[in-house]
Amino acid sequence: MELPQPGPENREARQAELAEESRKLRRLQIMMSMVASVLSQDPNMTLEEASEMAANARRAALAMFPGKELAYDLIYRPRLQRIMNERFRLH
């Protein structure tokens, strides 16, 4: 049995979804790079401020990608934690 081919309207909708997903992913990558940069370079930032910034970044990421806590915790959390450990000599 052959499945029907998606019509042009379905293809266009899927392409629009993929384009939006790509934009959101790029926005997330830029945001996380900026957070990492500030965490590692701002000489006046306290540990409390850094922790708050990391928590806000997580909230923003999960607002863009609901239900992706595990992916965030695997990809971005270790990076931010490493920066904070090095910066504030936590370990």
PDB file of N, CA, C and O in Angstrom, chain B, residues numbered from 101:
ATOM      1  N   MET B 101       0.838  -1.179   0.000  1.00  0.00           N
ATOM      2  CA  MET B 101       0.000   0.000   0.000  1.00  0.00           C
ATOM      3  C   MET B 101       0.884   1.245   0.000  1.00  0.00           C
ATOM      4  O   MET B 101       1.819   1.365   0.792  1.00  0.00           O
ATOM      5  N   GLU B 102       0.575   2.138  -0.878  1.00  0.00           N
ATOM      6  CA  GLU B 102       1.376   3.343  -1.019  1.00  0.00           C
ATOM      7  C   GLU B 102       0.734   4.498  -0.257  1.00  0.00           C
ATOM      8  O   GLU B 102      -0.467   4.744  -0.367  1.00  0.00           O
ATOM      9  N   LEU B 103       1.561   5.201   0.518  1.00  0.00           N
ATOM     10  CA  LEU B 103       1.061   6.359   1.257  1.00  0.00           C
ATOM     11  C   LEU B 103       0.924   7.553   0.326  1.00  0.00           C
ATOM     12  O   LEU B 103       1.718   7.717  -0.600  1.00  0.00           O
ATOM     13  N   PRO B 104      -0.068   8.376   0.566  1.00  0.00           N
ATOM     14  CA  PRO B 104      -0.218   9.558  -0.296  1.00  0.00           C
ATOM     15  C   PRO B 104       0.942  10.529  -0.081  1.00  0.00           C
ATOM     16  O   PRO B 104       1.444  10.687   1.032  1.00  0.00           O
ATOM     17  N   GLN B 105       1.344  11.158  -1.144  1.00  0.00           N
ATOM     18  CA  GLN B 105       2.413  12.146  -1.065  1.00  0.00           C
ATOM     19  C   GLN B 105       1.853  13.432  -0.456  1.00  0.00           C
ATOM     20  O   GLN B 105       0.720  13.820  -0.741  1.00  0.00           O
ATOM     21  N   PRO B 106       2.649  14.083   0.379  1.00  0.00           N
ATOM     22  CA  PRO B 106       2.159  15.331   0.955  1.00  0.00           C
ATOM     23  C   PRO B 106       1.947  16.373  -0.133  1.00  0.00           C
ATOM     24  O   PRO B 106       2.730  16.491  -1.075  1.00  0.00           O
ATOM     25  N   GLY B 107       0.874  17.116   0.027  1.00  0.00           N
ATOM     26  CA  GLY B 107       0.584  18.172  -0.939  1.00  0.00           C
ATOM     27  C   GLY B 107       1.505  19.356  -0.739  1.00  0.00           C
ATOM     28  O   GLY B 107       2.216  19.432   0.263  1.00  0.00           O
ATOM     29  N   PRO B 108       1.498  20.281  -1.685  1.00  0.00           N
ATOM     30  CA  PRO B 108       2.388  21.438  -1.599  1.00  0.00           C
ATOM     31  C   PRO B 108       2.142  22.266  -0.332  1.00  0.00           C
ATOM     32  O   PRO B 108       3.080  22.824   0.237  1.00  0.00           O
ATOM     33  N   GLU B 109       0.879  22.344   0.110  1.00  0.00           N
ATOM     34  CA  GLU B 109       0.581  23.131   1.309  1.00  0.00           C
ATOM     35  C   GLU B 109       1.203  22.488   2.551  1.00  0.00           C
ATOM     36  O   GLU B 109       1.677  23.191   3.443  1.00  0.00           O
ATOM     37  N   ASN B 110       1.202  21.148   2.608  1.00  0.00           N
ATOM     38  CA  ASN B 110       1.830  20.461   3.743  1.00  0.00           C
ATOM     39  C   ASN B 110       3.343  20.627   3.720  1.00  0.00           C
ATOM     40  O   ASN B 110       3.976  20.820   4.758  1.00  0.00           O
ATOM     41  N   ARG B 111       3.901  20.550   2.541  1.00  0.00           N
ATOM     42  CA  ARG B 111       5.349  20.725   2.392  1.00  0.00           C
ATOM     43  C   ARG B 111       5.767  22.133   2.797  1.00  0.00           C
ATOM     44  O   ARG B 111       6.771  22.309   3.488  1.00  0.00           O
ATOM     45  N   GLU B 112       5.005  23.130   2.373  1.00  0.00           N
ATOM     46  CA  GLU B 112       5.314  24.522   2.711  1.00  0.00           C
ATOM     47  C   GLU B 112       5.183  24.755   4.210  1.00  0.00           C
ATOM     48  O   GLU B 112       5.999  25.460   4.804  1.00  0.00           O
ATOM     49  N   ALA B 113       4.167  24.171   4.816  1.00  0.00           N
ATOM     50  CA  ALA B 113       3.983  24.314   6.264  1.00  0.00           C
ATOM     51  C   ALA B 113       5.150  23.663   7.000  1.00  0.00           C
ATOM     52  O   ALA B 113       5.662  24.218   7.973  1.00  0.00           O
ATOM     53  N   ARG B 114       5.569  22.493   6.541  1.00  0.00           N
ATOM     54  CA  ARG B 114       6.692  21.801   7.183  1.00  0.00           C
ATOM     55  C   ARG B 114       7.984  22.593   7.020  1.00  0.00           C
ATOM     56  O   ARG B 114       8.787  22.674   7.949  1.00  0.00           O
ATOM     57  N   GLN B 115       8.185  23.175   5.845  1.00  0.00           N
ATOM     58  CA  GLN B 115       9.379  23.990   5.616  1.00  0.00           C
ATOM     59  C   GLN B 115       9.366  25.218   6.521  1.00  0.00           C
ATOM     60  O   GLN B 115      10.406  25.614   7.047  1.00  0.00           O
ATOM     61  N   ALA B 116       8.203  25.817   6.703  1.00  0.00           N
ATOM     62  CA  ALA B 116       8.090  26.981   7.593  1.00  0.00           C
ATOM     63  C   ALA B 116       8.395  26.578   9.030  1.00  0.00           C
ATOM     64  O   ALA B 116       9.061  27.319   9.752  1.00  0.00           O
ATOM     65  N   GLU B 117       7.913  25.410   9.451  1.00  0.00           N
ATOM     66  CA  GLU B 117       8.207  24.909  10.799  1.00  0.00           C
ATOM     67  C   GLU B 117       9.706  24.683  10.983  1.00  0.00           C
ATOM     68  O   GLU B 117      10.280  25.054  12.007  1.00  0.00           O
ATOM     69  N   LEU B 118      10.324  24.075   9.988  1.00  0.00           N
ATOM     70  CA  LEU B 118      11.766  23.817  10.064  1.00  0.00           C
ATOM     71  C   LEU B 118      12.559  25.117  10.091  1.00  0.00           C
ATOM     72  O   LEU B 118      13.551  25.223  10.813  1.00  0.00           O
ATOM     73  N   ALA B 119      12.135  26.098   9.317  1.00  0.00           N
ATOM     74  CA  ALA B 119      12.823  27.393   9.308  1.00  0.00           C
ATOM     75  C   ALA B 119      12.694  28.065  10.674  1.00  0.00           C
ATOM     76  O   ALA B 119      13.662  28.629  11.184  1.00  0.00           O
ATOM     77  N   GLU B 120      11.511  28.005  11.262  1.00  0.00           N
ATOM     78  CA  GLU B 120      11.308  28.596  12.597  1.00  0.00           C
ATOM     79  C   GLU B 120      12.143  27.865  13.645  1.00  0.00           C
ATOM     80  O   GLU B 120      12.736  28.497  14.519  1.00  0.00           O
ATOM     81  N   GLU B 121      12.191  26.567  13.562  1.00  0.00           N
ATOM     82  CA  GLU B 121      13.010  25.775  14.484  1.00  0.00           C
ATOM     83  C   GLU B 121      14.488  26.146  14.345  1.00  0.00           C
ATOM     84  O   GLU B 121      15.197  26.263  15.345  1.00  0.00           O
ATOM     85  N   SER B 122      14.942  26.326  13.130  1.00  0.00           N
ATOM     86  CA  SER B 122      16.333  26.729  12.895  1.00  0.00           C
ATOM     87  C   SER B 122      16.613  28.109  13.479  1.00  0.00           C
ATOM     88  O   SER B 122      17.668  28.325  14.074  1.00  0.00           O
ATOM     89  N   ARG B 123      15.676  29.049  13.316  1.00  0.00           N
ATOM     90  CA  ARG B 123      15.851  30.386  13.886  1.00  0.00           C
ATOM     91  C   ARG B 123      15.921  30.329  15.405  1.00  0.00           C
ATOM     92  O   ARG B 123      16.770  30.977  16.018  1.00  0.00           O
ATOM     93  N   LYS B 124      15.030  29.556  16.009  1.00  0.00           N
ATOM     94  CA  LYS B 124      15.029  29.434  17.467  1.00  0.00           C
ATOM     95  C   LYS B 124      16.316  28.782  17.965  1.00  0.00           C
ATOM     96  O   LYS B 124      16.870  29.203  18.980  1.00  0.00           O
ATOM     97  N   LEU B 125      16.786  27.776  17.270  1.00  0.00           N
ATOM     98  CA  LEU B 125      18.014  27.100  17.658  1.00  0.00           C
ATOM     99  C   LEU B 125      19.207  28.039  17.544  1.00  0.00           C
ATOM    100  O   LEU B 125      20.070  28.061  18.422  1.00  0.00           O
ATOM    101  N   ARG B 126      19.256  28.804  16.479  1.00  0.00           N
ATOM    102  CA  ARG B 126      20.354  29.773  16.313  1.00  0.00           C
ATOM    103  C   ARG B 126      20.297  30.833  17.408  1.00  0.00           C
ATOM    104  O   ARG B 126      21.331  31.217  17.955  1.00  0.00           O
ATOM    105  N   ARG B 127      19.095  31.307  17.729  1.00  0.00           N
ATOM    106  CA  ARG B 127      18.926  32.290  18.800  1.00  0.00           C
ATOM    107  C   ARG B 127      19.409  31.718  20.130  1.00  0.00           C
ATOM    108  O   ARG B 127      20.067  32.410  20.907  1.00  0.00           O
ATOM    109  N   LEU B 128      19.080  30.458  20.386  1.00  0.00           N
ATOM    110  CA  LEU B 128      19.526  29.793  21.609  1.00  0.00           C
ATOM    111  C   LEU B 128      21.049  29.698  21.650  1.00  0.00           C
ATOM    112  O   LEU B 128      21.658  29.971  22.684  1.00  0.00           O
ATOM    113  N   GLN B 129      21.664  29.315  20.538  1.00  0.00           N
ATOM    114  CA  GLN B 129      23.122  29.194  20.492  1.00  0.00           C
ATOM    115  C   GLN B 129      23.798  30.541  20.749  1.00  0.00           C
ATOM    116  O   GLN B 129      24.786  30.613  21.479  1.00  0.00           O
ATOM    117  N   ILE B 130      23.274  31.591  20.159  1.00  0.00           N
ATOM    118  CA  ILE B 130      23.836  32.925  20.370  1.00  0.00           C
ATOM    119  C   ILE B 130      23.675  33.336  21.824  1.00  0.00           C
ATOM    120  O   ILE B 130      24.611  33.847  22.438  1.00  0.00           O
ATOM    121  N   MET B 131      22.478  33.112  22.377  1.00  0.00           N
ATOM    122  CA  MET B 131      22.230  33.467  23.767  1.00  0.00           C
ATOM    123  C   MET B 131      23.184  32.736  24.702  1.00  0.00           C
ATOM    124  O   MET B 131      23.752  33.345  25.609  1.00  0.00           O
ATOM    125  N   MET B 132      23.364  31.445  24.491  1.00  0.00           N
ATOM    126  CA  MET B 132      24.219  30.666  25.380  1.00  0.00           C
ATOM    127  C   MET B 132      25.686  31.072  25.224  1.00  0.00           C
ATOM    128  O   MET B 132      26.435  31.056  26.200  1.00  0.00           O
ATOM    129  N   SER B 133      26.099  31.432  24.024  1.00  0.00           N
ATOM    130  CA  SER B 133      27.467  31.926  23.831  1.00  0.00           C
ATOM    131  C   SER B 133      27.672  33.245  24.567  1.00  0.00           C
ATOM    132  O   SER B 133      28.723  33.473  25.166  1.00  0.00           O
ATOM    133  N   MET B 134      26.670  34.105  24.519  1.00  0.00           N
ATOM    134  CA  MET B 134      26.773  35.385  25.216  1.00  0.00           C
ATOM    135  C   MET B 134      26.816  35.180  26.727  1.00  0.00           C
ATOM    136  O   MET B 134      27.605  35.825  27.418  1.00  0.00           O
ATOM    137  N   VAL B 135      25.983  34.295  27.239  1.00  0.00           N
ATOM    138  CA  VAL B 135      25.979  34.006  28.677  1.00  0.00           C
ATOM    139  C   VAL B 135      27.337  33.452  29.097  1.00  0.00           C
ATOM    140  O   VAL B 135      27.902  33.878  30.104  1.00  0.00           O
ATOM    141  N   ALA B 136      27.851  32.514  28.332  1.00  0.00           N
ATOM    142  CA  ALA B 136      29.159  31.927  28.652  1.00  0.00           C
ATOM    143  C   ALA B 136      30.246  33.003  28.637  1.00  0.00           C
ATOM    144  O   ALA B 136      31.127  33.014  29.497  1.00  0.00           O
ATOM    145  N   SER B 137      30.179  33.891  27.672  1.00  0.00           N
ATOM    146  CA  SER B 137      31.165  34.960  27.565  1.00  0.00           C
ATOM    147  C   SER B 137      31.102  35.888  28.781  1.00  0.00           C
ATOM    148  O   SER B 137      32.135  36.231  29.356  1.00  0.00           O
ATOM    149  N   VAL B 138      29.902  36.289  29.167  1.00  0.00           N
ATOM    150  CA  VAL B 138      29.756  37.175  30.329  1.00  0.00           C
ATOM    151  C   VAL B 138      30.212  36.465  31.598  1.00  0.00           C
ATOM    152  O   VAL B 138      30.915  37.052  32.420  1.00  0.00           O
ATOM    153  N   LEU B 139      29.821  35.220  31.758  1.00  0.00           N
ATOM    154  CA  LEU B 139      30.230  34.477  32.954  1.00  0.00           C
ATOM    155  C   LEU B 139      31.751  34.393  33.066  1.00  0.00           C
ATOM    156  O   LEU B 139      32.302  34.487  34.162  1.00  0.00           O
ATOM    157  N   SER B 140      32.406  34.221  31.965  1.00  0.00           N
ATOM    158  CA  SER B 140      33.854  34.037  32.028  1.00  0.00           C
ATOM    159  C   SER B 140      34.632  35.346  32.017  1.00  0.00           C
ATOM    160  O   SER B 140      35.800  35.357  32.404  1.00  0.00           O
ATOM    161  N   GLN B 141      34.025  36.451  31.587  1.00  0.00           N
ATOM    162  CA  GLN B 141      34.805  37.669  31.391  1.00  0.00           C
ATOM    163  C   GLN B 141      34.448  38.845  32.285  1.00  0.00           C
ATOM    164  O   GLN B 141      35.279  39.738  32.458  1.00  0.00           O
ATOM    165  N   ASP B 142      33.259  38.888  32.858  1.00  0.00           N
ATOM    166  CA  ASP B 142      32.868  40.050  33.668  1.00  0.00           C
ATOM    167  C   ASP B 142      33.607  40.007  35.001  1.00  0.00           C
ATOM    168  O   ASP B 142      33.314  39.155  35.840  1.00  0.00           O
ATOM    169  N   PRO B 143      34.563  40.915  35.210  1.00  0.00           N
ATOM    170  CA  PRO B 143      35.381  40.858  36.427  1.00  0.00           C
ATOM    171  C   PRO B 143      34.617  41.222  37.701  1.00  0.00           C
ATOM    172  O   PRO B 143      35.066  40.900  38.801  1.00  0.00           O
ATOM    173  N   ASN B 144      33.481  41.883  37.567  1.00  0.00           N
ATOM    174  CA  ASN B 144      32.720  42.330  38.736  1.00  0.00           C
ATOM    175  C   ASN B 144      31.590  41.381  39.122  1.00  0.00           C
ATOM    176  O   ASN B 144      30.914  41.612  40.124  1.00  0.00           O
ATOM    177  N   MET B 145      31.373  40.327  38.352  1.00  0.00           N
ATOM    178  CA  MET B 145      30.259  39.422  38.606  1.00  0.00           C
ATOM    179  C   MET B 145      30.531  38.549  39.828  1.00  0.00           C
ATOM    180  O   MET B 145      31.608  37.972  39.975  1.00  0.00           O
ATOM    181  N   THR B 146      29.528  38.468  40.697  1.00  0.00           N
ATOM    182  CA  THR B 146      29.633  37.610  41.877  1.00  0.00           C
ATOM    183  C   THR B 146      29.131  36.211  41.533  1.00  0.00           C
ATOM    184  O   THR B 146      28.494  36.004  40.501  1.00  0.00           O
ATOM    185  N   LEU B 147      29.426  35.260  42.406  1.00  0.00           N
ATOM    186  CA  LEU B 147      28.930  33.899  42.222  1.00  0.00           C
ATOM    187  C   LEU B 147      27.407  33.881  42.208  1.00  0.00           C
ATOM    188  O   LEU B 147      26.803  33.154  41.419  1.00  0.00           O
ATOM    189  N   GLU B 148      26.788  34.668  43.067  1.00  0.00           N
ATOM    190  CA  GLU B 148      25.324  34.722  43.108  1.00  0.00           C
ATOM    191  C   GLU B 148      24.753  35.251  41.794  1.00  0.00           C
ATOM    192  O   GLU B 148      23.775  34.710  41.279  1.00  0.00           O
ATOM    193  N   GLU B 149      25.358  36.301  41.253  1.00  0.00           N
ATOM    194  CA  GLU B 149      24.901  36.858  39.977  1.00  0.00           C
ATOM    195  C   GLU B 149      25.106  35.855  38.845  1.00  0.00           C
ATOM    196  O   GLU B 149      24.254  35.718  37.967  1.00  0.00           O
ATOM    197  N   ALA B 150      26.223  35.166  38.870  1.00  0.00           N
ATOM    198  CA  ALA B 150      26.501  34.162  37.841  1.00  0.00           C
ATOM    199  C   ALA B 150      25.490  33.023  37.905  1.00  0.00           C
ATOM    200  O   ALA B 150      25.009  32.552  36.874  1.00  0.00           O
ATOM    201  N   SER B 151      25.171  32.586  39.115  1.00  0.00           N
ATOM    202  CA  SER B 151      24.189  31.509  39.283  1.00  0.00           C
ATOM    203  C   SER B 151      22.816  31.949  38.789  1.00  0.00           C
ATOM    204  O   SER B 151      22.091  31.180  38.158  1.00  0.00           O
ATOM    205  N   GLU B 152      22.474  33.193  39.086  1.00  0.00           N
ATOM    206  CA  GLU B 152      21.182  33.728  38.634  1.00  0.00           C
ATOM    207  C   GLU B 152      21.149  33.833  37.109  1.00  0.00           C
ATOM    208  O   GLU B 152      20.128  33.536  36.489  1.00  0.00           O
ATOM    209  N   MET B 153      22.253  34.252  36.507  1.00  0.00           N
ATOM    210  CA  MET B 153      22.317  34.352  35.050  1.00  0.00           C
ATOM    211  C   MET B 153      22.175  32.973  34.409  1.00  0.00           C
ATOM    212  O   MET B 153      21.460  32.824  33.418  1.00  0.00           O
ATOM    213  N   ALA B 154      22.842  31.974  34.961  1.00  0.00           N
ATOM    214  CA  ALA B 154      22.741  30.610  34.437  1.00  0.00           C
ATOM    215  C   ALA B 154      21.308  30.090  34.563  1.00  0.00           C
ATOM    216  O   ALA B 154      20.798  29.447  33.646  1.00  0.00           O
ATOM    217  N   ALA B 155      20.661  30.365  35.693  1.00  0.00           N
ATOM    218  CA  ALA B 155      19.272  29.929  35.890  1.00  0.00           C
ATOM    219  C   ALA B 155      18.336  30.638  34.918  1.00  0.00           C
ATOM    220  O   ALA B 155      17.417  30.022  34.379  1.00  0.00           O
ATOM    221  N   ASN B 156      18.563  31.915  34.694  1.00  0.00           N
ATOM    222  CA  ASN B 156      17.731  32.660  33.733  1.00  0.00           C
ATOM    223  C   ASN B 156      17.933  32.151  32.317  1.00  0.00           C
ATOM    224  O   ASN B 156      16.983  32.087  31.536  1.00  0.00           O
ATOM    225  N   ALA B 157      19.166  31.789  31.982  1.00  0.00           N
ATOM    226  CA  ALA B 157      19.436  31.238  30.653  1.00  0.00           C
ATOM    227  C   ALA B 157      18.696  29.914  30.468  1.00  0.00           C
ATOM    228  O   ALA B 157      18.154  29.645  29.396  1.00  0.00           O
ATOM    229  N   ARG B 158      18.678  29.100  31.505  1.00  0.00           N
ATOM    230  CA  ARG B 158      17.966  27.823  31.435  1.00  0.00           C
ATOM    231  C   ARG B 158      16.471  28.058  31.236  1.00  0.00           C
ATOM    232  O   ARG B 158      15.840  27.405  30.405  1.00  0.00           O
ATOM    233  N   ARG B 159      15.911  28.991  31.998  1.00  0.00           N
ATOM    234  CA  ARG B 159      14.475  29.304  31.849  1.00  0.00           C
ATOM    235  C   ARG B 159      14.164  29.800  30.436  1.00  0.00           C
ATOM    236  O   ARG B 159      13.167  29.399  29.837  1.00  0.00           O
ATOM    237  N   ALA B 160      15.014  30.667  29.916  1.00  0.00           N
ATOM    238  CA  ALA B 160      14.797  31.196  28.565  1.00  0.00           C
ATOM    239  C   ALA B 160      14.880  30.077  27.523  1.00  0.00           C
ATOM    240  O   ALA B 160      14.069  30.014  26.600  1.00  0.00           O
ATOM    241  N   ALA B 161      15.868  29.199  27.685  1.00  0.00           N
ATOM    242  CA  ALA B 161      16.028  28.086  26.738  1.00  0.00           C
ATOM    243  C   ALA B 161      14.810  27.170  26.765  1.00  0.00           C
ATOM    244  O   ALA B 161      14.331  26.728  25.721  1.00  0.00           O
ATOM    245  N   LEU B 162      14.317  26.892  27.960  1.00  0.00           N
ATOM    246  CA  LEU B 162      13.164  25.994  28.069  1.00  0.00           C
ATOM    247  C   LEU B 162      11.869  26.678  27.641  1.00  0.00           C
ATOM    248  O   LEU B 162      10.909  26.002  27.273  1.00  0.00           O
ATOM    249  N   ALA B 163      11.830  27.996  27.685  1.00  0.00           N
ATOM    250  CA  ALA B 163      10.673  28.711  27.142  1.00  0.00           C
ATOM    251  C   ALA B 163      10.649  28.591  25.620  1.00  0.00           C
ATOM    252  O   ALA B 163       9.584  28.497  25.012  1.00  0.00           O
ATOM    253  N   MET B 164      11.838  28.596  25.014  1.00  0.00           N
ATOM    254  CA  MET B 164      11.929  28.441  23.558  1.00  0.00           C
ATOM    255  C   MET B 164      11.682  26.994  23.134  1.00  0.00           C
ATOM    256  O   MET B 164      11.093  26.732  22.085  1.00  0.00           O
ATOM    257  N   PHE B 165      12.147  26.052  23.976  1.00  0.00           N
ATOM    258  CA  PHE B 165      12.050  24.623  23.663  1.00  0.00           C
ATOM    259  C   PHE B 165      11.457  23.878  24.858  1.00  0.00           C
ATOM    260  O   PHE B 165      12.183  23.206  25.591  1.00  0.00           O
ATOM    261  N   PRO B 166      10.145  23.992  25.060  1.00  0.00           N
ATOM    262  CA  PRO B 166       9.510  23.320  26.212  1.00  0.00           C
ATOM    263  C   PRO B 166       9.712  21.812  26.160  1.00  0.00           C
ATOM    264  O   PRO B 166       9.678  21.195  25.095  1.00  0.00           O
ATOM    265  N   GLY B 167       9.924  21.237  27.340  1.00  0.00           N
ATOM    266  CA  GLY B 167      10.064  19.789  27.429  1.00  0.00           C
ATOM    267  C   GLY B 167      11.453  19.277  27.086  1.00  0.00           C
ATOM    268  O   GLY B 167      11.660  18.066  27.019  1.00  0.00           O
ATOM    269  N   LYS B 168      12.401  20.166  26.867  1.00  0.00           N
ATOM    270  CA  LYS B 168      13.745  19.748  26.468  1.00  0.00           C
ATOM    271  C   LYS B 168      14.750  19.911  27.607  1.00  0.00           C
ATOM    272  O   LYS B 168      15.913  20.239  27.371  1.00  0.00           O
ATOM    273  N   GLU B 169      14.302  19.681  28.838  1.00  0.00           N
ATOM    274  CA  GLU B 169      15.170  19.825  30.005  1.00  0.00           C
ATOM    275  C   GLU B 169      16.392  18.919  29.918  1.00  0.00           C
ATOM    276  O   GLU B 169      17.511  19.345  30.204  1.00  0.00           O
ATOM    277  N   LEU B 170      16.173  17.675  29.525  1.00  0.00           N
ATOM    278  CA  LEU B 170      17.277  16.723  29.445  1.00  0.00           C
ATOM    279  C   LEU B 170      18.325  17.190  28.436  1.00  0.00           C
ATOM    280  O   LEU B 170      19.524  17.146  28.711  1.00  0.00           O
ATOM    281  N   ALA B 171      17.869  17.633  27.277  1.00  0.00           N
ATOM    282  CA  ALA B 171      18.806  18.120  26.255  1.00  0.00           C
ATOM    283  C   ALA B 171      19.597  19.310  26.789  1.00  0.00           C
ATOM    284  O   ALA B 171      20.810  19.383  26.588  1.00  0.00           O
ATOM    285  N   TYR B 172      18.928  20.243  27.467  1.00  0.00           N
ATOM    286  CA  TYR B 172      19.629  21.390  28.043  1.00  0.00           C
ATOM    287  C   TYR B 172      20.664  20.922  29.059  1.00  0.00           C
ATOM    288  O   TYR B 172      21.811  21.368  29.051  1.00  0.00           O
ATOM    289  N   ASP B 173      20.235  20.010  29.936  1.00  0.00           N
ATOM    290  CA  ASP B 173      21.132  19.544  30.993  1.00  0.00           C
ATOM    291  C   ASP B 173      22.328  18.769  30.443  1.00  0.00           C
ATOM    292  O   ASP B 173      23.382  18.727  31.078  1.00  0.00           O
ATOM    293  N   LEU B 174      22.179  18.168  29.290  1.00  0.00           N
ATOM    294  CA  LEU B 174      23.293  17.434  28.673  1.00  0.00           C
ATOM    295  C   LEU B 174      24.206  18.336  27.854  1.00  0.00           C
ATOM    296  O   LEU B 174      25.413  18.100  27.788  1.00  0.00           O
ATOM    297  N   ILE B 175      23.644  19.364  27.233  1.00  0.00           N
ATOM    298  CA  ILE B 175      24.423  20.192  26.309  1.00  0.00           C
ATOM    299  C   ILE B 175      24.979  21.448  26.976  1.00  0.00           C
ATOM    300  O   ILE B 175      26.180  21.707  26.906  1.00  0.00           O
ATOM    301  N   TYR B 176      24.121  22.221  27.617  1.00  0.00           N
ATOM    302  CA  TYR B 176      24.545  23.546  28.096  1.00  0.00           C
ATOM    303  C   TYR B 176      24.922  23.597  29.570  1.00  0.00           C
ATOM    304  O   TYR B 176      25.824  24.346  29.944  1.00  0.00           O
ATOM    305  N   ARG B 177      24.264  22.835  30.398  1.00  0.00           N
ATOM    306  CA  ARG B 177      24.551  22.894  31.834  1.00  0.00           C
ATOM    307  C   ARG B 177      26.021  22.596  32.145  1.00  0.00           C
ATOM    308  O   ARG B 177      26.636  23.337  32.911  1.00  0.00           O
ATOM    309  N   PRO B 178      26.605  21.533  31.573  1.00  0.00           N
ATOM    310  CA  PRO B 178      28.021  21.262  31.875  1.00  0.00           C
ATOM    311  C   PRO B 178      28.951  22.396  31.441  1.00  0.00           C
ATOM    312  O   PRO B 178      29.932  22.695  32.123  1.00  0.00           O
ATOM    313  N   ARG B 179      28.645  23.014  30.326  1.00  0.00           N
ATOM    314  CA  ARG B 179      29.470  24.118  29.827  1.00  0.00           C
ATOM    315  C   ARG B 179      29.440  25.292  30.803  1.00  0.00           C
ATOM    316  O   ARG B 179      30.485  25.838  31.157  1.00  0.00           O
ATOM    317  N   LEU B 180      28.238  25.679  31.237  1.00  0.00           N
ATOM    318  CA  LEU B 180      28.133  26.801  32.170  1.00  0.00           C
ATOM    319  C   LEU B 180      28.731  26.442  33.526  1.00  0.00           C
ATOM    320  O   LEU B 180      29.367  27.275  34.172  1.00  0.00           O
ATOM    321  N   GLN B 181      28.525  25.207  33.951  1.00  0.00           N
ATOM    322  CA  GLN B 181      29.073  24.769  35.242  1.00  0.00           C
ATOM    323  C   GLN B 181      30.601  24.788  35.214  1.00  0.00           C
ATOM    324  O   GLN B 181      31.233  25.205  36.185  1.00  0.00           O
ATOM    325  N   ARG B 182      31.190  24.344  34.117  1.00  0.00           N
ATOM    326  CA  ARG B 182      32.648  24.354  33.985  1.00  0.00           C
ATOM    327  C   ARG B 182      33.178  25.777  34.055  1.00  0.00           C
ATOM    328  O   ARG B 182      34.174  26.040  34.730  1.00  0.00           O
ATOM    329  N   ILE B 183      32.523  26.687  33.366  1.00  0.00           N
ATOM    330  CA  ILE B 183      32.953  28.086  33.388  1.00  0.00           C
ATOM    331  C   ILE B 183      32.876  28.638  34.807  1.00  0.00           C
ATOM    332  O   ILE B 183      33.797  29.314  35.266  1.00  0.00           O
ATOM    333  N   MET B 184      31.786  28.352  35.495  1.00  0.00           N
ATOM    334  CA  MET B 184      31.632  28.860  36.858  1.00  0.00           C
ATOM    335  C   MET B 184      32.647  28.215  37.802  1.00  0.00           C
ATOM    336  O   MET B 184      33.193  28.885  38.679  1.00  0.00           O
ATOM    337  N   ASN B 185      32.898  26.925  37.625  1.00  0.00           N
ATOM    338  CA  ASN B 185      33.903  26.247  38.452  1.00  0.00           C
ATOM    339  C   ASN B 185      35.280  26.878  38.276  1.00  0.00           C
ATOM    340  O   ASN B 185      35.990  27.124  39.251  1.00  0.00           O
ATOM    341  N   GLU B 186      35.650  27.137  37.022  1.00  0.00           N
ATOM    342  CA  GLU B 186      36.956  27.742  36.747  1.00  0.00           C
ATOM    343  C   GLU B 186      37.012  29.178  37.244  1.00  0.00           C
ATOM    344  O   GLU B 186      38.003  29.602  37.839  1.00  0.00           O
ATOM    345  N   ARG B 187      35.959  29.909  36.998  1.00  0.00           N
ATOM    346  CA  ARG B 187      35.937  31.332  37.336  1.00  0.00           C
ATOM    347  C   ARG B 187      35.953  31.572  38.847  1.00  0.00           C
ATOM    348  O   ARG B 187      36.674  32.440  39.338  1.00  0.00           O
ATOM    349  N   PHE B 188      35.152  30.795  39.573  1.00  0.00           N
ATOM    350  CA  PHE B 188      35.000  31.020  41.011  1.00  0.00           C
ATOM    351  C   PHE B 188      35.743  29.968  41.836  1.00  0.00           C
ATOM    352  O   PHE B 188      35.595  29.916  43.057  1.00  0.00           O
ATOM    353  N   ARG B 189      36.536  29.138  41.171  1.00  0.00           N
ATOM    354  CA  ARG B 189      37.345  28.111  41.819  1.00  0.00           C
ATOM    355  C   ARG B 189      36.499  27.274  42.809  1.00  0.00           C
ATOM    356  O   ARG B 189      36.814  27.151  43.993  1.00  0.00           O
ATOM    357  N   LEU B 190      35.435  26.723  42.265  1.00  0.00           N
ATOM    358  CA  LEU B 190      34.491  25.966  43.089  1.00  0.00           C
ATOM    359  C   LEU B 190      34.998  24.564  43.384  1.00  0.00           C
ATOM    360  O   LEU B 190      34.557  23.951  44.356  1.00  0.00           O
ATOM    361  N   HIS B 191      35.899  24.045  42.586  1.00  0.00           N
ATOM    362  CA  HIS B 191      36.416  22.684  42.812  1.00  0.00           C
ATOM    363  C   HIS B 191      37.902  22.715  42.936  1.00  0.00           C
ATOM    364  O   HIS B 191      38.527  21.672  43.128  1.00  0.00           O
TER     365      HIS B 191
END
